[in-house]
Amino acid sequence: MVELDEQLRCLVTQACEHPPKSQERQKRLTQIIRLTTSKIWRESTPYYQDALQQTWLYFCRNICEGTTGQAYDSSYGTVITWLNAYLKRRLQDFYLQQNQEKVVTAPLKVYQSSVGESNEVLDPVDNLPANPEVPPILENVRVWVEEDADGELRGTYIKGRADVTCQMLILRRLPPEVGWKELSAELGLSIPTLSSFYQRQCLPRLRKFAEFEGYL
């Protein structure tokens, strides 16, 4: 573990020596993501992936410059400790929000598109949003979703609701993301139905894209 921490510390130093959006910084940030993925705090809560998404966005924006918060300072702890602390705070926020919304937790049927069901879970970089201040890896995700060259994202939707596609949901969930409660009210579908469809149908496609691009 000490060896990993030192490797990560060196990668952070190297990344921050290069300007934002540069290929060299992107390369090192991607290396850090790959090395820390297996060490990140995990739990089986329905909002875990959303909290993880926010954590990786925070990482990209604040590992070198404090764009949205305090920049990472190695004197206060390791990269893994820093990321886990932020992730746990986001999980607590989601937990409190869920209690306030009193979301119905009874299991509902998950509607699938004709392409079939997948049980894969999204890894960190799969669902990172685009932002002009963060590495190109994030911009690539948004461009891919918007272009949807093969039409797969537009063609994957909740049964009976062709308007609720993976393309639409992914774009709406990219920060500043629209909350599930707001989407539920807007679309007339329950939060568990939307969230389950998103995790089973949309996130695996994001993972496939990330693997193809070499991010994972």
N, C-alpha and C positions, 0 to 999 in steps of 0.2 A: 504493500500500500504506500509506503514511503517513497518507493521508486516511482510509482504512478503519480503521486502528488508532485514530485520534482519534475517529472516529464511534462505534466500539465502546466506547472509554473513557467517552465522554459517556453512552452508553446504560446502561453499568454504574452510573455515578454516579446517573443518574435512577432506575434500577430499585431501587437500594438506599435511596433516599429514601422508598420506600413499604414498608409492612409485608408480611411473608410472606403468601402466598395472596391478596393484594389483586389486583384486576383490573389496576391500573396497573402493578404489578411484572410480572405475567404477560405483559402486552402487550409490555413492553420485553425481557423474556427471550426471547420468541418472535422479536422482531426480531433479537436477537443471534444466535440459532440460525440464522435464515435467512441472515444476512450471513456467518457463519463456515463454513457447510456446505461451500462450494466450496474452502475453504482448509485444511480438515482433512486430516491425513495419511491416505493411502489405500494399501492393499495387498491383494493377492488371496489371502488366507489364509482357511481355512474358519472360523476363530474371530474374524475381523475384526468382524463385526456384533455379536457378544457384547461385545467389548472397546469398541466404539463406544457401545453401549447403556450400559455402565457409566460411560463418560466423560461422557455427557450427564446422567446421574443425578448424578454428582459435581459437574458444573457447576451444576445447579439447587440443590444442597444447600450449595454452598460459595462461590458467586460473591459473596454479600454476607456471610452469617454462616458461620463455620467449623463447620457442623453435623457433618460426618463427617471433616473434615480441616482444613487451614489455609485460611482464607478468602483469596480472590484479592487480591493486592497488586500494583497496577500498577507500582510502583517496581522490581519484579523482572522485568518483561517484559510483553508484550502478552497480550491474551486468547487469541489464536490460539497463541502460544508456550506458554502455560500449558496449554491444552487438548491440544495435540499432545504435550507432555511427559508428561502423565498417560496419554494414549492409548497411547503407545509403551511405557510401563511395564506397562500391562495386556496389551498384545500379547506382551510378553516373558513375563509370568506364564502366559499361555495356551500359549505355545510350550514352556515348561518343563513345564507340566502335561501337554501332549500327549505329550512325550517320555517322561514318567514312566508314563503310561498305556499307551504303546506301541499306540496306536490303529492298526488296520488301515486303510491308505489306498487299497486297491484300490477302483476305482469300482464302485458297486453300483447296481442298478436303482432308480429313484425311483418310488414308487407315487403315482399321482395320483387325486384324487377326480373325480367326474363333471363338475365344473365346469370342468375343463381345466387346462392348465399355464400358468404365468406366469414369465417370466425377470426380472421387476423386482426391484430390490434396495432394501431399506429405507433410507430417509434417517433422520437422527438422531432426530427427535422421535417417529417412528412407534411405537417400542417402549419408550417411557419408562414406568416403573412408577408405581404409586400410593404415596403416602406422605403422612401428615398434615402433614409439615414442608415439603413441596415445593409448587410452584404447582398450581392447579386443573387445568391442562392434563394433568398426570400422572394425577390422580384420574379424569378423564374417560375415559382409556384403559381403566382397570380396569373402570369401570362399563359401558362399551360392550361389553367382552369378556364380562363376567358376564351381562349382559342378553341379548345376542345376539338382538335383536328379530326378525330375519328368519330365524334358525336356520342361517345360512350357515356360521358357525364350527363349530357342532355337526355340521353335515352334511358337512364336509370332513375326511376321515380317510384314513389309510393303508389301502390295499386289504387286505381280510381282517381288519382290526383297527378295527372301528367305535368301539372305546373310546379309540383314540389320535386325538383330534380336534384341530383348530386351537385350539379354545377351551381344551381341557385343556393343551396344550403352551404356549400363550401365557401362561396364568395361572401355570403351573409355572416359566416362565422369567422372570417378573417378579421383580426382587430383593426379598428375598434369594433369588435364583434357585436352583433345583435343578440340579446339574451334569449334563452329558450322560452321564457315566459312571454316576451314580446312576440316572438315568432309564432308561438302557440295561439295567441289571441288574433294575430294577423291572418294566419292560415286556417284557423278553425280546426286544428289537430292537437291532440294531447301532447304534453311535453315528453312522456315516455315513448310515444310513437315516433316523434321526430328524432329524439336522441338515439333510440335504438336503430332506426333506419340509417342515421348518420354514421354510427359506429360500425354497423355491419356491412353497409354498402359503399359509403363514401370514403371512409378512412383507409380501407384496403387498397383502393385505387390510388390514393395519395402515396401510400407506401410503395406501390408498384412503380409509380413515376419516380420517386426518390431513388429507388434501387437502380432504375434504368439510367438515371443521370449520374449515378456514382456517389450519391450523398450518403448512402448506407453501405 
